[in-house]
Amino acid sequence: MAQSDLERIAAELQKGNDFVICGHVSPDGDCLGSQLALACALRSLGKRVRCVFATDGVYDCGLAFLPGMEEIVPACSYDGPLDTFVAVDVPTTERMGDAARLHEEARLTVTIDHHAAPATVSDLNYVDPDAAATAEIVWKLVRLMGVSPTPELATCAYTGLVTDTGRFQYQNTSAAALAAAAEMVKAGADAARIARQVYQNRTLASVLLEARAIKRMRLRCDGKVALSWLSLGDFIECNANKNDAEPLIDVLRSLSGVRVACMLREQEDAVRGSFRAKDETDVAALARTFGGGGHK
């Protein structure tokens, strides 16, 4: 299960007929955008494709506009045809949730990702940690498959790229990422509309959570670290779900002088933490000390 080249994966995908595409639990814009962009490309080649949610299908409402979102089903309820399973933006079977069963049952498994992992899990694997987003890799892949991107495909890919680069503000924003974004816009992605849908479409519950998180914010290490948290009670009182809390870490990160932000969220049986760095601080190494991972 070594690393494969993208050309080989493109050739294998062109041979298949029945595809299931899945991302990680708690899917973000890159996860969903990559799934839907690849599905669009495969369907244009006459393939039968179904995208599935790793778990219960809860996602950020700002992503509901993506073409094809209404057709994604929870993996636990999928019992249709399956020949090739494609995992995008997810490096381990544990992060595939209920879709791990489908990964095990498939004749051929493929992983396309930009998260570095200690081991590969599929028959064919293409992982590029230098890619700004998995959507950037998918964009290359569909071209290798001989697909001319439609506006719908470009919209999905651009959404994945713009969200995983934090609106092109994060350190992973590269010349290659910006060049890919320009190609996507040229192919029909409406950058302004996507920005409105994703970044100017927050729920009232999310704003109420933000007020609580700001009130509790603590600064450490001479103002270089910002920390805040939300309790289960906060979510109940604000009528919020976990996706409503996703923007909050960037609020902490935006404060002048802060190098690292940490947002804690109480769950039924644990406390989930997220880190973001504004400089070259390796927060992935910090996360690994707590059994987590992610990007540097």
C-alpha positions, 0 to 999 in steps of 0.5 A: 500500500505504498504511494501511487502516482496521480496518473495511475489513479486517474487511469484506474478511476477511468476503468471503474463503474460503481463508486462510493466517495467518502471524507472524514467525520465532521466534514469541512469545506475541503472534505465536502468540496473534494468529494463533490468535485470528484463525483461530478468528474466521474459522472461526466465520464458516465460512472455511477457515483454516490457520496456518503457522510462518514457519520450522521451527516451534520455539516456547516449550513454555509456549505449547503449551496454546494452542487450535489449536497442534497444527494449525499447519504449517511454511510450507515444507510448505504447498501447500493452498488460498490466497486471502488471506494475513494477516500478524500481528505481522510488519512485513516479508517478511524476517521472514516466513521461508518464508511470504514465498512464500505472501505473494507468491502470494496474491490479497489480502495483509493485515498487522495489526501494532503494530511501526512499519516504514518501509514497508508490504508488503501490499495492506491494512495496519493498524499501530498502534504505540500498541497494547500487542500485536497481539493487542489489535488482533486483539481489536478486529478480530474484534468488527468482523467480527461475531464473539462471542469464544469462551473459546478465542479469548479465551485466545489473545488474552489470551496475546498481550496478557499476554506482550507486556506482560510480565505487564502490567509493561512501559511499553506497558501502557495503560488500553486494554490492561487494558480489553481484558484484562478483556473477554478474561477475561469472554469466558472466558480463564482468567488464572491458568491462562494464567499457570501455563502461560506463566510457571511451565512452564520447562524444566530446560534454561532454568534451567540456562542462567539459572545460566550467564547470571547467573554471567557478568553484567556491570554497566556505566554505574554499574549502569544496564546489565546484560549477559550472554551464552550460547555455542553450547556452553552450549546443547549442554551444557544440551540447550537450544534458543533458546526456553529462553533467552527468559526470561533477559533479564527476569532481568537487567532485574529487577535493582534499578538496571538501566535497560537489559538486553542478552542475547547469544546465539551462533549458528552464523554470528552473535551475536544480541542482545536489549535491554530497557529498564526506563524511557524509554530507546529501545533500538529506536534502539540496536538499529537501529545494529546493523541490528535494530529492535523496540519503544522 
